[in-house]
Amino acid sequence: MNAFIAFLKDEDGQTSTEYILLVVVVAMIVMKFKATATTKLNGLVEQVFNGVSANIDFSE
């Protein structure tokens, strides 16, 4: 019984498991909002390039 309690109290290896779980959670969040982020970033890039094109005179 003492060996089992010692096993439960042992914290070795928990840090790597916690980091793996953290990476999984972050990956799930990124995948969840991927479409929204892509749409917003495409709109932002389009606005920047349209603004630059409107301000540059290509006739010179």
Legacy VTK file of the C-alpha trace (Angstrom):
# vtk DataFile Version 3.0
C-alpha trace
ASCII
DATASET POLYDATA
POINTS 60 float
0.000 0.000 0.000
2.865 2.379 0.806
4.367 1.792 -2.637
1.044 2.732 -4.282
0.752 5.954 -2.251
4.371 6.802 -3.087
3.562 6.240 -6.776
0.601 8.628 -6.580
2.692 11.302 -4.871
5.564 10.970 -7.345
5.570 13.986 -9.695
8.284 12.806 -12.086
7.109 12.852 -15.677
4.073 15.010 -15.037
5.669 18.085 -16.541
6.097 16.461 -19.953
2.505 15.251 -19.856
1.301 18.728 -18.951
3.257 20.254 -21.845
1.801 17.704 -24.259
-1.720 18.481 -23.060
-1.032 22.211 -23.398
0.165 21.745 -26.988
-2.935 19.697 -27.778
-5.239 22.376 -26.358
-3.477 25.133 -28.302
-3.650 23.068 -31.497
-7.381 22.502 -30.978
-7.957 26.243 -30.492
-5.973 27.056 -33.624
-7.922 24.505 -35.669
-11.232 25.799 -34.279
-10.591 29.413 -35.298
-8.583 28.697 -38.457
-11.370 29.694 -40.854
-12.142 32.924 -39.004
-8.478 33.917 -38.799
-7.929 33.118 -42.483
-10.890 35.252 -43.535
-9.819 38.208 -41.391
-6.177 38.006 -42.465
-7.130 37.798 -46.150
-9.342 40.875 -45.734
-6.566 42.757 -43.979
-3.987 41.886 -46.635
-6.424 42.867 -49.373
-7.035 46.259 -47.722
-3.298 46.907 -47.430
-2.586 46.037 -51.060
-5.581 48.017 -52.294
-4.419 51.034 -50.295
-0.883 50.759 -51.633
-2.106 50.318 -55.225
-4.336 53.371 -54.948
-1.450 55.531 -53.722
1.163 54.455 -56.258
1.218 56.020 -59.696
2.337 53.344 -62.150
2.290 55.707 -65.156
5.782 57.072 -64.501
LINES 1 61
60 0 1 2 3 4 5 6 7 8 9 10 11 12 13 14 15 16 17 18 19 20 21 22 23 24 25 26 27 28 29 30 31 32 33 34 35 36 37 38 39 40 41 42 43 44 45 46 47 48 49 50 51 52 53 54 55 56 57 58 59
